[in-house]
Amino acid sequence: MGENRNENRQIKFRVSDLEFEKLEQIAKGFQMSVPKYCKMKAQGSRMRPPKIDREGALEISRQLRGIGNNVNQLTRRANEGRDIPREELQAIQKELHDLWLQFNSAIQK
């Protein structure tokens, strides 16, 4: 298992339950494990927590997939020579605009 690793040395240290909980909370804020967080800090990495949490990013991704599906359907209809009502295009444009506002608001925090 460890044969394929470039990092074959381990450093172990003990912390109290309270210290571990604090490290765990901080690491979770950076969306990483406690060992990875400790390693990066020990190496002097300057870290900034992500501005969007995992759930927020997944929600934005889900919404983008939905908009992409709608655009694909409209493209298929256009390629078949069928008309696309202006209202449908405006609805997609509004969805994209609203999603951009949501994303922009999340990264400003």
Number of C-alpha atoms within 10 A of each C-alpha: 4 8 7 7 8 7 8 8 7 5 6 5 4 7 9 8 9 9 11 13 13 13 18 18 14 16 18 15 16 17 14 13 16 19 14 11 20 16 13 13 12 9 9 9 11 7 10 8 12 11 16 16 15 12 9 14 14 12 11 17 13 12 15 15 12 13 18 13 12 15 15 12 12 18 14 12 13 12 10 9 9 11 10 12 9 8 9 13 14 11 12 15 13 12 16 15 12 12 17 13 11 13 16 11 12 14 11 8 7
